[in-house]
Amino acid sequence: MIKGLAHITGGGLIDNLPRVLPKNCEAVIETKSWRVPNIFQVLQRNGNVGRSEMYQVFNMGIGMVAIVSERDAKRAMSILRAKRIGRIERGKGRTRLVF
């Protein structure tokens, strides 16, 4: 059922997801699909860090990403007690953030 797993460590969502994707795919992340913990807002404001850079440096509250097929998504979310934060599309092997 699981096509890929990405542990979101240094490099955040932007750098870690492409490591588990084929070169002709990209991860499209809906940044409003989860509540970012307050600590990241404090770091961004006090450190004067840009929004995109925050998603590249930090995990923004997402510790692990499981990539599953569309037909297995509901079942996987139930089993993993997870939520959908985006989708995989044809692309250039990168992560695209949707704010």
C-alpha positions in Angstrom: 0.0 0.0 0.0 2.8 2.5 0.8 4.7 3.7 -2.2 7.2 5.8 -0.3 8.0 7.2 3.1 9.9 10.5 3.9 11.1 11.3 7.3 10.9 15.1 7.5 14.2 16.2 9.2 16.7 18.8 8.2 15.8 20.0 4.7 12.1 20.2 5.7 9.3 19.2 3.3 10.9 20.9 0.3 14.1 18.9 0.3 13.0 15.5 1.8 10.0 14.6 -0.4 11.7 14.6 -3.8 14.2 12.0 -2.4 11.4 9.3 -2.5 9.8 10.4 -5.8 10.5 9.5 -9.4 12.2 12.3 -11.3 9.1 13.0 -13.4 6.8 13.5 -10.4 6.4 16.3 -7.8 4.7 16.6 -4.4 2.1 19.3 -4.2 1.7 20.2 -0.5 -1.4 22.1 0.7 0.1 24.1 3.6 -3.4 24.9 5.0 -4.3 21.2 5.4 -2.8 21.1 8.9 -2.3 23.5 11.8 1.3 24.5 12.1 2.5 24.4 15.7 2.8 27.9 17.3 6.6 27.5 17.9 7.2 27.8 14.1 5.2 31.0 13.9 7.3 32.4 16.8 10.6 31.3 15.0 9.4 32.8 11.7 8.4 36.2 13.3 11.3 36.6 15.7 13.9 35.3 13.2 12.5 37.3 10.3 12.4 34.1 8.2 10.4 33.9 4.9 7.5 31.5 4.6 9.0 29.3 2.0 12.3 29.1 3.8 10.4 27.9 6.9 9.1 24.9 5.0 12.6 24.2 3.6 14.4 24.3 7.0 11.7 23.0 9.4 9.2 20.2 9.3 6.4 22.6 10.3 4.8 19.9 12.4 4.9 17.1 9.8 7.3 14.4 11.0 6.7 11.7 8.4 5.0 11.6 5.0 3.6 8.4 3.5 2.9 8.3 -0.2 0.1 6.0 -1.2 -2.0 5.5 -4.3 -5.3 7.5 -4.6 -7.3 4.3 -4.3 -5.6 3.4 -1.0 -5.6 6.9 0.6 -8.7 6.6 2.8 -7.7 3.2 4.1 -4.1 4.3 4.7 -5.2 7.5 6.6 -7.4 5.3 8.8 -4.7 2.8 9.6 -2.0 5.4 10.1 -4.3 7.9 11.8 -3.0 10.4 9.4 -4.3 13.2 7.3 -3.9 14.1 3.6 -1.6 17.1 3.1 -1.2 17.0 -0.6 -0.9 14.9 -3.8 1.6 13.7 -6.3 1.5 15.0 -9.9 3.7 14.8 -13.0 6.4 17.3 -12.7 10.1 17.9 -12.4 11.0 16.0 -9.2 10.4 18.8 -6.7 8.1 19.9 -3.9 5.6 22.6 -4.7 3.9 24.4 -1.8 0.4 25.8 -2.1 -0.3 28.6 0.4 
